Amino acid sequence: MCENDVDEVDEPTSHRKQLVEINQKSKSLVEINHELEIKYPRTYYEAIIIGEGLENVTSIHNRIREMKKCIGIQNTTSLQTVADEYKKNQVKVTVDNYKDFLKITGPWPKDSFSTGVSVIALPLS
């Protein structure tokens, strides 16, 4: 009688321990998303670059040169100036691979486009 009762009491406790272990070993959403992007790549990735210095670099060739110098991206599918009602200087960048997208959304040097930039990743539409 005692042996069976003890096993039944310990069984839920062992299940809880297993669940705790699984939760600790589980991957974060960022890691899961990263693996899925590598496994099932999109055809394009978009981000918006925002910065005051963007108005000083008007030529598309100079913008590409600055991106290559700052983050190492050589190929962009498109670069488009975005009009904003708040008069912020924005450029929409499209790339065709996840590696370049990670470079765009990663940290930029403080002197990028003279005054620094911030980046917003755009969801797939």
C-alpha positions in Angstrom: 0.0 0.0 0.0 2.7 2.5 0.9 4.8 1.9 -2.2 1.9 2.6 -4.6 0.8 5.7 -2.7 4.3 7.1 -2.8 4.7 6.6 -6.5 1.4 8.3 -7.2 2.4 11.3 -5.1 5.9 11.6 -6.7 4.6 11.3 -10.2 3.0 14.8 -10.5 6.1 16.3 -8.9 8.3 14.6 -11.5 6.1 15.9 -14.2 6.4 19.4 -12.9 10.2 19.1 -12.7 10.2 17.9 -16.4 8.1 20.9 -17.4 10.4 23.3 -15.6 13.4 21.7 -17.4 11.7 21.9 -20.8 10.8 25.6 -20.2 14.4 26.4 -19.2 15.7 24.6 -22.3 13.2 26.1 -24.7 14.4 28.7 -27.1 13.4 32.4 -27.1 11.1 33.7 -29.7 14.0 35.6 -31.3 16.0 32.4 -31.7 13.0 30.6 -33.2 12.3 33.4 -35.6 16.0 33.5 -36.6 16.0 29.7 -37.4 12.7 30.0 -39.3 14.1 32.9 -41.4 17.1 30.9 -42.3 15.1 27.8 -43.1 12.3 29.6 -45.0 13.7 32.8 -46.4 11.5 35.6 -47.7 12.0 37.0 -51.2 12.7 40.5 -49.7 13.2 42.3 -46.4 12.5 45.9 -45.7 13.5 48.5 -43.1 13.3 52.3 -42.7 16.4 54.3 -41.8 15.7 57.5 -40.0 18.3 60.3 -39.5 18.9 64.0 -39.9 22.0 63.4 -42.0 20.1 61.6 -44.7 19.0 64.9 -46.3 22.7 65.8 -46.9 23.3 62.6 -48.9 20.9 63.0 -51.8 22.5 60.8 -54.4 21.5 57.1 -54.4 25.1 56.2 -55.1 26.4 58.1 -52.1 23.8 56.4 -49.9 24.8 53.0 -51.1 28.5 54.0 -50.6 27.7 55.1 -47.0 25.8 51.9 -46.2 28.7 49.8 -47.5 31.2 51.8 -45.4 29.0 51.7 -42.2 27.6 48.2 -42.2 29.0 46.4 -45.2 26.0 46.1 -47.4 26.8 46.2 -51.1 23.6 45.1 -52.7 20.2 46.7 -52.1 17.2 45.9 -54.1 15.8 49.4 -53.6 16.4 52.7 -51.8 13.4 55.0 -51.6 13.0 58.4 -49.8 9.9 58.3 -47.7 7.8 61.4 -47.1 6.7 61.9 -43.5 4.2 64.5 -42.1 6.7 65.2 -39.3 9.5 66.2 -41.8 11.7 63.4 -40.6 14.3 62.2 -43.1 13.6 58.6 -43.9 14.8 56.1 -46.5 13.2 52.7 -47.1 15.7 50.0 -47.8 14.9 46.7 -49.4 17.3 43.8 -49.5 16.9 40.3 -50.8 18.6 38.2 -48.1 18.3 37.8 -44.4 22.0 38.3 -43.7 21.9 41.9 -45.1 18.6 42.5 -43.2 20.4 41.6 -40.0 23.1 44.1 -40.8 20.6 46.8 -41.5 18.6 46.2 -38.3 21.8 45.8 -36.2 23.8 48.5 -34.6 25.1 51.3 -36.8 28.2 53.5 -36.1 27.4 56.8 -34.3 28.5 58.8 -37.3 26.5 57.0 -40.0 25.2 59.6 -42.5 27.1 62.3 -40.4 24.6 62.4 -37.5 23.7 58.8 -36.8 20.6 56.8 -37.7 17.9 54.7 -36.2 16.3 51.7 -38.0 12.8 50.3 -37.9 12.3 46.8 -39.4 9.1 46.6 -41.5 6.9 43.5 -41.3 6.2 41.5 -44.4 3.1 42.9 -46.0 
